[in-house]
């Protein structure tokens, strides 16, 4: 420890997590690296989460309960606020850390001062903890210090996201510089954050699977409609471009290309609702479509110029 502060703050944002949270906590306590605090931030659970957490007697564990339900991004921000470590690790209440997870990531960030964020490969498991056929499609087969701007472009155009969220650890100073998670992006706040980070810092990737990521019927993303998913993934990509328009000279082009892609997804989604006679959903899709068209019309010459490129390269751009 340095100045009695932990090197790492492992935080677990929890909401009605009674089914798996004990396993998640045990996996953190069993790490080969010991200089950490473990903070569970309970977002007003109505199940047995609090009792399960308080049954653990390890002094590194701290339990905090929000006064009101904040939702995922709000609770992530509370996790950061409560943490004290040089590195902040926001871990999921239903996932499992492998024993060397913290040690590998701390060593890598300690030795890579240009990187503010590290993530790793993962194993996918099902609701019962069995390895599943699902996997994350990572771009590298070896440990890689990826230049931030390279990561930004890759993450911007990748479908699905290129980072498995519970594998991520970030420097506290990075959160202090960029601010917290966007609380309007309840589904895609993490992607927005990773994109913002990569505009200013490099990103380290470890090829060894160090986390078991659980797919199960209660995963948060499964409660969102198709339209809400499309909107959130779109705005998570557009907000960093609009916030830091000078960070990359190609920002205007990238904004147009991303808008073309999600415009196509929204049009296809709207046609499905129209043929199903779901008029209310069709109207919501139409409003979103019009907002993207208005965005493109703000740069008409650039949009026309890029339309041909998009149609010829979209399968290569959006992988």
ROKOL-988888 format. One line per field, with one value per residue: x, y, z of N, C-alpha, C in turn; residue in one letter. Coordinates in steps of 0.05 Angstrom, whole numbers. Layout:
<atoms>
nu	(X	...)
nv	(Y	...)
nw	(Z	...)
cau	(X	...)
cav	(Y	...)
caw	(Z	...)
cu	(X	...)
cv	(Y	...)
cw	(Z	...)
lumse	(A	...)
</atoms>
This chain:
<atoms>
nu	(16	7	12	-29	-70	-106	-77	-110	-179	-230	-293	-361	-419	-484	-549	-604	-576	-571	-566	-515	-476	-444	-408	-380	-356	-323	-288	-258	-235	-201	-158	-90	-62	-60	-67	-116	-181	-248	-307	-375	-429	-493	-551	-602	-625	-677	-677	-639	-588	-558	-554	-524	-475	-458	-449	-398	-335	-287	-239	-227	-272	-323	-387	-436	-496	-542	-584	-626	-651	-605	-594	-553	-508	-507	-497	-447	-417	-422	-392	-341	-336	-335	-288	-216	-168	-108	-119	-181	-230	-286	-329	-372	-430	-445	-405	-339	-274	-212	-154	-105	-119	-121	-67	-39	-60	-49	8	17	-6	26	74	64	59	33	-16	-83	-123	-139	-157	-180	-178	-232	-269	-331	-388	-446	-511	-505	-451	-422	-376	-391	-411	-410	-369	-320	-301	-239	-188	-134	-83	-44	-12	-22	-4	-44	-46	-83	-115	-118	-147	-194	-216	-223	-259	-302	-324	-336	-377	-404	-388	-318	-295	-298	-336	-331	-278	-246	-199	-183	-144	-149	-139	-152	-209	-218	-200	-234	-286	-347	-388	-435	-498	-544	-540	-558	-553	-507	-465	-413	-385	-384	-351	-302	-288	-280	-237	-197	-185	-148	-112	-71	-90	-87	-84	-95	-82	-92	-146	-178	-223	-287	-343	-411	-466	-534	-606	-620	-586	-571	-577	-616	-665	-679	-712	-709	-705	-687	-638	-610	-611	-582	-531	-516	-514	-475	-430	-431	-431	-377	-350	-376	-364	-309	-289	-242	-204	-189	-173	-207	-257	-307	-318	-321	-365	-407	-404	-415	-467	-494	-492	-523	-570	-587	-596	-638	-678	-688	-707	-753	-785	-797	-831	-872	-893	-913	-955	-947	-957	-944	-891	-868	-873	-839	-790	-788	-782	-730	-701	-709	-681	-628	-623	-628	-581	-543	-555	-533	-482	-480	-448	-404	-432	-456	-410	-388	-425	-422	-373	-386	-425	-394	-356	-378	-384	-332	-317	-353	-348)
nv	(-24	47	106	86	77	36	1	-15	-4	-46	-48	-66	-55	-65	-94	-125	-175	-225	-278	-289	-258	-272	-309	-277	-240	-275	-291	-245	-237	-280	-267	-267	-221	-174	-121	-87	-55	-74	-54	-55	-29	-19	-13	0	-52	-102	-153	-206	-185	-148	-175	-220	-197	-173	-217	-233	-227	-204	-153	-120	-110	-64	-40	-3	32	60	118	123	89	89	69	35	69	112	86	65	112	125	84	99	146	128	100	93	78	77	52	37	-12	-33	-82	-136	-161	-212	-241	-273	-268	-293	-321	-293	-245	-189	-181	-188	-145	-99	-100	-93	-41	-11	-14	11	70	105	84	85	51	-17	-80	-148	-214	-262	-316	-343	-359	-398	-391	-428	-431	-461	-466	-432	-431	-381	-325	-271	-227	-212	-169	-181	-231	-233	-201	-131	-64	-16	40	98	127	91	50	78	87	34	14	48	32	-21	-78	-127	-89	-78	-89	-126	-111	-124	-137	-94	-46	18	77	120	174	183	179	224	264	260	258	227	168	173	187	186	146	90	38	37	64	49	40	93	116	86	102	157	156	134	174	205	173	113	43	-18	-88	-153	-218	-265	-302	-274	-267	-293	-287	-280	-303	-297	-303	-257	-215	-146	-119	-145	-125	-83	-50	-64	-15	20	-1	7	64	77	53	83	137	131	128	175	218	224	242	290	317	322	348	364	327	287	292	268	269	291	261	209	215	221	170	134	151	140	84	71	95	62	15	33	45	-7	-31	0	-14	-66	-60	-31	-67	-102	-76	-43	13	54	42	46	101	121	101	130	183	180	167	213	250	235	243	299	311	295	330	376	378	376	371	340	295	276	265	223	183	148	123	98	60	26	8	-9	-61	-74	-32	-34	-83)
nw	(0	-12	23	54	19	-28	-84	-125	-137	-135	-159	-152	-183	-163	-172	-149	-146	-124	-142	-166	-141	-97	-118	-153	-117	-87	-127	-134	-83	-83	-114	-139	-133	-81	-63	-59	-54	-44	-67	-60	-92	-80	-117	-94	-85	-82	-67	-36	-38	-5	46	30	15	63	93	83	113	103	109	68	40	25	35	1	-4	-49	-43	-76	-135	-187	-238	-288	-312	-276	-228	-239	-239	-185	-164	-181	-152	-99	-98	-84	-104	-147	-194	-224	-224	-253	-241	-260	-226	-237	-260	-266	-239	-261	-228	-237	-257	-236	-223	-273	-301	-271	-272	-326	-337	-303	-329	-376	-390	-425	-433	-411	-401	-395	-423	-431	-461	-456	-425	-445	-408	-390	-357	-316	-308	-343	-397	-456	-527	-547	-561	-554	-605	-614	-638	-636	-627	-590	-534	-534	-542	-560	-602	-582	-621	-662	-637	-628	-680	-695	-656	-665	-713	-706	-700	-659	-598	-585	-537	-477	-424	-366	-365	-361	-336	-310	-306	-250	-256	-308	-310	-278	-312	-357	-339	-316	-332	-386	-367	-396	-431	-421	-438	-471	-447	-434	-482	-503	-464	-470	-522	-514	-478	-511	-546	-521	-495	-498	-508	-474	-489	-466	-486	-461	-433	-379	-350	-334	-371	-363	-399	-396	-384	-356	-369	-375	-425	-452	-440	-471	-526	-598	-626	-586	-575	-624	-625	-578	-588	-632	-613	-574	-605	-634	-597	-573	-619	-630	-583	-582	-632	-657	-646	-682	-750	-786	-765	-782	-829	-807	-774	-812	-838	-797	-786	-835	-832	-786	-801	-842	-812	-780	-818	-839	-792	-783	-826	-814	-770	-793	-830	-795	-774	-730	-712	-675	-660	-709	-719	-679	-698	-745	-728	-707	-753	-784	-753	-761	-815	-817	-790	-828	-870	-852	-868	-927	-976	-960	-943	-990	-1020	-990	-992	-1036	-1025	-977	-992	-1024	-989	-941	-919	-907	-874	-829	-788)
cau	(0	20	-4	-52	-90	-101	-68	-134	-206	-248	-321	-383	-445	-502	-577	-618	-555	-568	-560	-487	-456	-425	-387	-364	-340	-303	-267	-241	-220	-181	-137	-62	-54	-76	-68	-141	-205	-271	-330	-400	-448	-519	-569	-628	-635	-701	-673	-621	-560	-545	-547	-503	-450	-451	-440	-369	-322	-261	-237	-224	-298	-339	-414	-449	-523	-552	-609	-647	-640	-592	-590	-525	-486	-506	-484	-418	-405	-420	-369	-316	-335	-328	-262	-193	-143	-96	-133	-209	-239	-315	-333	-400	-439	-451	-382	-318	-246	-192	-136	-83	-131	-112	-38	-31	-69	-33	35	16	-10	49	96	56	49	16	-42	-100	-143	-131	-178	-169	-195	-251	-284	-359	-401	-475	-522	-496	-423	-410	-366	-410	-399	-407	-342	-316	-284	-218	-172	-106	-79	-23	-14	-18	-8	-56	-48	-110	-129	-124	-169	-218	-228	-232	-283	-323	-336	-339	-403	-411	-367	-293	-286	-317	-336	-320	-249	-233	-189	-177	-131	-167	-133	-166	-236	-218	-196	-256	-312	-359	-403	-458	-521	-566	-535	-560	-544	-481	-447	-386	-372	-379	-328	-278	-281	-269	-210	-178	-178	-127	-93	-70	-106	-72	-101	-82	-94	-100	-172	-174	-249	-309	-365	-435	-490	-558	-631	-624	-567	-585	-583	-639	-691	-682	-724	-690	-701	-671	-610	-599	-606	-560	-505	-510	-506	-450	-409	-432	-425	-349	-343	-387	-352	-281	-288	-215	-185	-179	-180	-228	-282	-331	-323	-329	-393	-424	-404	-431	-496	-504	-495	-546	-594	-595	-608	-664	-697	-696	-724	-779	-801	-808	-853	-893	-907	-926	-976	-941	-955	-931	-862	-859	-871	-814	-768	-788	-770	-701	-691	-709	-660	-603	-623	-623	-553	-528	-560	-517	-457	-490	-427	-389	-449	-458	-383	-382	-446	-411	-353	-400	-438	-374	-338	-391	-379	-305	-316	-368	-343)
cav	(0	72	125	71	74	12	4	-20	-5	-63	-41	-82	-43	-88	-90	-151	-192	-247	-304	-293	-239	-286	-321	-254	-231	-296	-291	-221	-242	-301	-258	-270	-194	-169	-93	-76	-53	-84	-37	-63	-6	-30	6	-4	-79	-110	-181	-212	-177	-136	-196	-237	-182	-169	-243	-235	-213	-194	-124	-104	-105	-42	-40	23	30	86	127	117	74	107	56	26	89	128	70	64	137	123	67	115	166	115	87	108	67	88	40	31	-35	-36	-110	-144	-177	-240	-252	-286	-262	-314	-315	-275	-222	-163	-180	-183	-118	-79	-100	-82	-12	1	-13	24	96	119	71	92	31	-44	-100	-174	-235	-273	-340	-340	-381	-395	-384	-447	-430	-477	-451	-432	-428	-353	-314	-243	-227	-193	-165	-189	-257	-230	-176	-109	-36	-4	69	106	135	66	37	94	81	6	11	63	18	-50	-88	-111	-74	-92	-92	-139	-91	-132	-142	-68	-31	45	95	139	201	184	186	251	282	259	258	201	156	188	174	184	123	68	12	38	84	40	46	121	121	75	120	182	150	128	199	218	153	87	21	-43	-112	-178	-239	-287	-298	-269	-263	-309	-269	-297	-298	-310	-289	-232	-194	-120	-110	-159	-112	-60	-56	-62	13	33	-11	22	92	79	47	105	160	125	133	203	238	231	257	317	330	328	348	370	306	273	308	255	267	296	238	187	219	215	142	121	158	123	56	68	102	37	-3	44	41	-35	-36	13	-30	-90	-52	-23	-91	-116	-58	-31	41	71	37	57	130	126	97	152	206	176	169	241	264	228	257	327	313	292	354	398	377	363	365	318	271	266	254	198	163	128	108	81	37	8	-2	-12	-87	-73	-13	-44	-112)
caw	(0	-12	38	64	-2	-44	-112	-142	-127	-150	-151	-163	-182	-160	-169	-148	-156	-105	-155	-173	-130	-79	-134	-163	-94	-81	-148	-129	-59	-88	-133	-130	-126	-57	-56	-70	-38	-59	-60	-73	-92	-84	-129	-82	-90	-67	-61	-14	-44	19	65	20	16	91	105	79	135	94	115	43	29	34	23	0	-16	-59	-31	-96	-158	-207	-263	-292	-313	-251	-208	-246	-229	-156	-159	-184	-130	-74	-100	-76	-116	-171	-216	-218	-239	-249	-247	-260	-204	-246	-274	-249	-245	-258	-206	-244	-271	-227	-225	-301	-311	-256	-283	-354	-336	-290	-348	-401	-379	-445	-433	-388	-400	-403	-424	-437	-472	-436	-430	-442	-394	-389	-331	-297	-305	-364	-420	-478	-553	-552	-555	-562	-629	-609	-663	-633	-615	-571	-518	-553	-534	-584	-601	-577	-644	-677	-623	-632	-707	-696	-639	-676	-736	-701	-690	-635	-585	-585	-509	-458	-403	-340	-366	-363	-313	-319	-287	-237	-267	-333	-303	-268	-335	-377	-327	-312	-354	-395	-354	-415	-448	-401	-450	-486	-435	-433	-508	-503	-447	-483	-544	-503	-467	-532	-560	-506	-484	-511	-496	-473	-491	-458	-502	-444	-420	-350	-338	-345	-376	-362	-415	-383	-391	-342	-378	-377	-452	-463	-434	-489	-552	-620	-632	-565	-579	-646	-617	-558	-601	-650	-598	-560	-624	-643	-576	-571	-643	-627	-560	-588	-662	-667	-638	-706	-773	-801	-748	-798	-846	-790	-765	-834	-844	-775	-790	-857	-823	-768	-816	-855	-792	-771	-839	-839	-769	-786	-846	-800	-753	-811	-841	-772	-766	-704	-721	-655	-662	-735	-715	-664	-716	-765	-715	-705	-780	-792	-738	-774	-841	-811	-784	-854	-886	-842	-884	-952	-995	-949	-943	-1018	-1027	-975	-997	-1054	-1010	-957	-1006	-1035	-969	-915	-908	-898	-852	-805	-786)
cu	(17	2	-30	-75	-85	-91	-92	-159	-223	-276	-340	-409	-466	-531	-591	-599	-551	-559	-531	-467	-436	-402	-368	-345	-317	-280	-248	-224	-198	-160	-109	-50	-72	-80	-93	-161	-228	-296	-355	-420	-475	-539	-598	-641	-659	-699	-653	-592	-546	-536	-524	-476	-441	-442	-410	-356	-294	-260	-234	-250	-312	-366	-426	-476	-533	-578	-632	-634	-630	-590	-560	-505	-484	-492	-454	-404	-403	-397	-343	-314	-326	-299	-239	-167	-133	-110	-161	-219	-269	-322	-363	-406	-445	-428	-360	-290	-229	-169	-115	-94	-120	-82	-28	-37	-54	-5	36	13	14	72	89	43	31	-12	-57	-121	-132	-155	-165	-189	-212	-259	-314	-371	-431	-485	-513	-466	-408	-400	-386	-396	-396	-379	-341	-296	-263	-200	-144	-104	-55	-26	-6	-23	-18	-57	-78	-126	-136	-147	-195	-232	-238	-258	-307	-338	-340	-366	-399	-386	-341	-282	-307	-315	-324	-290	-233	-224	-178	-162	-151	-163	-147	-196	-238	-215	-221	-284	-323	-373	-428	-484	-546	-563	-535	-550	-515	-462	-418	-371	-366	-354	-302	-269	-269	-240	-190	-170	-154	-106	-92	-85	-90	-92	-84	-97	-103	-128	-169	-201	-268	-334	-391	-457	-513	-582	-635	-604	-582	-594	-607	-666	-696	-695	-703	-684	-683	-642	-596	-592	-583	-533	-497	-500	-481	-426	-408	-424	-395	-339	-352	-373	-323	-277	-260	-195	-173	-189	-203	-254	-307	-338	-333	-358	-412	-426	-419	-460	-508	-510	-520	-572	-605	-608	-636	-685	-707	-714	-751	-797	-812	-832	-877	-908	-921	-949	-972	-935	-940	-900	-852	-855	-845	-789	-765	-775	-739	-688	-688	-686	-633	-601	-617	-593	-536	-531	-544	-490	-463	-468	-412	-406	-452	-432	-379	-402	-436	-391	-366	-412	-418	-357	-351	-386	-350	-302	-328	-366	-358)
cv	(25	93	112	70	50	19	3	-18	-22	-56	-59	-67	-66	-79	-117	-173	-217	-273	-309	-277	-252	-298	-299	-244	-250	-295	-267	-227	-263	-293	-262	-242	-184	-139	-79	-72	-63	-70	-47	-39	-17	-9	2	-31	-85	-140	-184	-203	-166	-157	-214	-223	-179	-194	-247	-217	-202	-163	-107	-97	-82	-43	-13	19	58	93	123	102	93	95	51	49	106	113	66	89	138	105	82	134	153	104	105	100	82	78	33	9	-38	-64	-116	-163	-206	-253	-262	-277	-288	-303	-293	-249	-195	-160	-174	-154	-96	-77	-87	-52	1	4	0	50	111	107	79	70	4	-62	-126	-192	-247	-301	-333	-364	-377	-390	-403	-449	-448	-460	-454	-428	-399	-343	-285	-243	-205	-192	-176	-216	-257	-203	-152	-82	-21	26	78	112	111	51	52	87	52	2	25	47	-12	-56	-118	-97	-91	-98	-106	-123	-101	-140	-117	-57	-4	60	115	167	205	192	215	271	283	260	230	190	173	174	174	160	98	42	14	59	75	46	76	128	111	93	146	178	148	153	213	199	128	66	-5	-67	-136	-201	-263	-282	-296	-266	-284	-291	-286	-286	-312	-293	-262	-210	-168	-113	-123	-146	-88	-68	-53	-32	26	24	4	50	94	74	70	129	156	130	163	223	244	248	286	332	338	328	352	348	291	289	295	253	271	273	214	190	213	185	127	127	143	95	53	78	78	18	6	41	13	-42	-24	-3	-54	-83	-43	-47	-106	-99	-48	-2	59	67	48	87	137	122	121	177	204	178	198	257	259	242	286	331	312	317	378	400	364	355	340	292	259	253	227	176	141	110	89	56	17	-5	-10	-40	-89	-55	-24	-74	-124)
cw	(0	1	47	44	-19	-72	-130	-126	-145	-140	-166	-161	-182	-158	-171	-159	-139	-117	-158	-157	-111	-94	-145	-141	-88	-101	-144	-104	-63	-108	-121	-123	-103	-50	-69	-48	-56	-49	-75	-70	-100	-94	-120	-89	-72	-60	-37	-18	-20	39	56	22	44	105	102	100	128	97	90	30	42	20	24	-14	-24	-46	-50	-119	-179	-235	-268	-293	-288	-229	-214	-236	-199	-148	-160	-160	-104	-74	-93	-90	-140	-196	-207	-236	-233	-259	-245	-237	-211	-260	-254	-258	-242	-240	-212	-256	-262	-230	-253	-309	-296	-268	-310	-354	-323	-310	-375	-394	-399	-445	-408	-383	-409	-403	-433	-452	-449	-444	-427	-428	-394	-361	-309	-294	-325	-387	-444	-505	-561	-546	-565	-585	-625	-634	-661	-620	-597	-556	-536	-539	-559	-582	-599	-602	-662	-664	-629	-659	-708	-680	-651	-697	-731	-690	-684	-624	-584	-558	-493	-432	-377	-341	-364	-336	-324	-298	-276	-250	-294	-329	-294	-291	-352	-365	-326	-337	-360	-385	-372	-433	-430	-412	-460	-473	-435	-460	-511	-487	-460	-506	-535	-493	-490	-549	-546	-496	-501	-495	-497	-474	-483	-472	-485	-432	-390	-335	-350	-346	-379	-380	-401	-389	-378	-349	-383	-405	-464	-457	-452	-515	-574	-627	-611	-567	-601	-639	-598	-571	-620	-634	-582	-579	-632	-622	-573	-595	-640	-603	-566	-618	-673	-660	-661	-730	-789	-787	-765	-816	-830	-781	-787	-839	-822	-779	-813	-848	-806	-781	-830	-836	-783	-792	-841	-815	-771	-806	-833	-783	-770	-822	-820	-761	-737	-709	-701	-657	-688	-733	-700	-681	-735	-753	-713	-732	-789	-778	-751	-801	-838	-805	-810	-871	-876	-856	-911	-971	-986	-950	-970	-1027	-1015	-981	-1015	-1040	-990	-970	-1016	-1013	-942	-903	-897	-873	-826	-804	-762)
lumse	(X	X	X	X	X	X	X	X	X	X	X	X	X	X	X	X	X	X	X	X	X	X	X	X	X	X	X	X	X	X	X	X	X	X	X	X	X	X	X	X	X	X	X	X	X	X	X	X	X	X	X	X	X	X	X	X	X	X	X	X	X	X	X	X	X	X	X	X	X	X	X	X	X	X	X	X	X	X	X	X	X	X	X	X	X	X	X	X	X	X	X	X	X	X	X	X	X	X	X	X	X	X	X	X	X	X	X	X	X	X	X	X	X	X	X	X	X	X	X	X	X	X	X	X	X	X	X	X	X	X	X	X	X	X	X	X	X	X	X	X	X	X	X	X	X	X	X	X	X	X	X	X	X	X	X	X	X	X	X	X	X	X	X	X	X	X	X	X	X	X	X	X	X	X	X	X	X	X	X	X	X	X	X	X	X	X	X	X	X	X	X	X	X	X	X	X	X	X	X	X	X	X	X	X	X	X	X	X	X	X	X	X	X	X	X	X	X	X	X	X	X	X	X	X	X	X	X	X	X	X	X	X	X	X	X	X	X	X	X	X	X	X	X	X	X	X	X	X	X	X	X	X	X	X	X	X	X	X	X	X	X	X	X	X	X	X	X	X	X	X	X	X	X	X	X	X	X	X	X	X	X	X	X	X	X	X	X	X	X	X	X	X	X	X	X	X	X	X	X	X	X	X	X	X	X	X	X	X	X	X	X	X	X	X	X	X	X	X	X)
</atoms>
